[in-house]
Amino acid sequence: MDDTERYAYGHSAKGKRCYAEKPGKKSIRINFIGGLRGKQFMAPMMVEGYCNANVCQAYIDQCLIPCLSPGETVIMDNASFHKSKGVKEAIEDAGCHLLFLPPYSPDLNPIEHVWSPLKNRVRMKLDQDEINLETALSQVMKSMRKRRYLGRYFAHPMMQNRRAKRDDYKPSAVRVTQRYVP
């Protein structure tokens, strides 16, 4: 996300033009990196700038590995920086298994269903309060953690039949028929 990620609409009296200041130049970009275990975020990290192999390696070494237990499976999408030798070696050295999702399959990745609502809440926070992007992201993450907000955002077949607590929930047509066993 960058600091121009604000909603581009406003409100004014009927017949009056709406005026508002909006930064036109990007001054900062923050990437939020994290993992998902069940319905809980794990190993969150904020990085100023773009993700690359060095950032991914630092995340794996400093944030993810300390949260993992031997025998766990780490599932990643096919981003090129996920496939560096150092990432694979670090995860395997921790006694864990690495599994890549098929190319172009964000629907199979449960965390992708969390990023969109997270970004929307950050944008709303930026519009409501005159705060910077990093502060808004931190506040939104704290509020989502407190309310156990994450479980409401997805009922995903990859979650091995864990269901969101909603009255109108209907089982998906897609079912996990076999669990991955390394």
Order of alpha helices (4+ residues) and beta strands (2+ residues): beta-beta-alpha-beta-alpha-beta-alpha-alpha
